[in-house]
Amino acid sequence: MSSSYVLFRRTADGRLRHGLRIPCWLPVALLALAVAGGAHLLWRLPEIGQLHLLRKNVQAARQERAQERAGLLALNDRLSRLRQEVEPVSGLNGKLASVTGLAGAEAQQRPMGTAGMVEGGVGTERRLARQLAAQARALVEEVAFQESRQRQLTSILHERALEFAARPSIWPVRGPINSDFGYRYMARSREYHKGVDIGVPYGSQVLAPADGKVASVGYESGYGLMVVIEHRHGLSTIYAHLKSAEVEEGEEVKRGAPIAHSGMSGRTTGSHLHYEVRQSGNPVDPMNFMLN
């Protein structure tokens, strides 16, 4: 017969009454289970510690991902602002390239793309990072392209400015045209007049109509005292019947600079300036170059 423990309970009138019967092995079994549970817990403690560390690492990774996502979105905003700054420069460069005839002016601005907002997740953040990297490369290429185009435009505009500055465009003196360019009749003969005669008082100051270099200063039959200035692109100007010259051969002159005084030297019937414009050595009508 197996032994057991009997638990009695006292009634309200003080008598003992039979209660619960507990086998003797049950407390021992419970104690054994407690000891086994404690031992198992002790055995699992390293794993529990690793789980706690893993939980902390996961939380740190989530925070790092959140910071990375915030940084990516901030970079997206910055790239958007940079695109907005580049677009008007690109548009202006395109217009200038078209006006100046720059090769490739018809090429349109290359699309730099946009990156959308993301809700979360490693996949979307990695995709956004790839998109932003592609946009950054495209933006760098676009900026380099616009810088190269601006250098080309600067060179072209500088050349055009030099060309305009060296193109005769102002009157060397102010006065009425006494004799036009082309054929004219003198007495019973006809002769080809290579320039225009501008009537001015004796000793009037003569101005250079464009930038250039004095090719010669001296006397020539019929022309009297004469100054010749060479300009760019085969253009040259001649000033004849002068009283005096204020420049020397080889001297560089600027548009509007005084170069001589009008007179009556050479074959002439009165005080005036004989003014010629020549293209590659051939006389052309000076009136086409007197814009003011």
Secondary structure, 3 states (H helix, E strand, C coil): CCCEEEEEEECCCCCEEEEEEEECHHHHHHHHHHHHHHHHHHHHHHHHHHHHHHHHHHHHHHHHHHHHHHHHHHHHHHHHHHHHHHHHHHHHHHHHHHHHCCCCCCCCCCCCCCCCCCCCCHHHHHHHHHHHHHHHHHHHHHHHHHHHHHHHHHHHHHHHHHHHHCCCCCCCCCCCEEECCEEEEECCEEEEECCEEEECCCCCEEECCCCEEEEEEEEECCCEEEEEEECCCCEEEEEEEEEEECCCCCCEECCCCEEEEEECCCCCCCCEEEEEEEECCEEECHHHHCCC
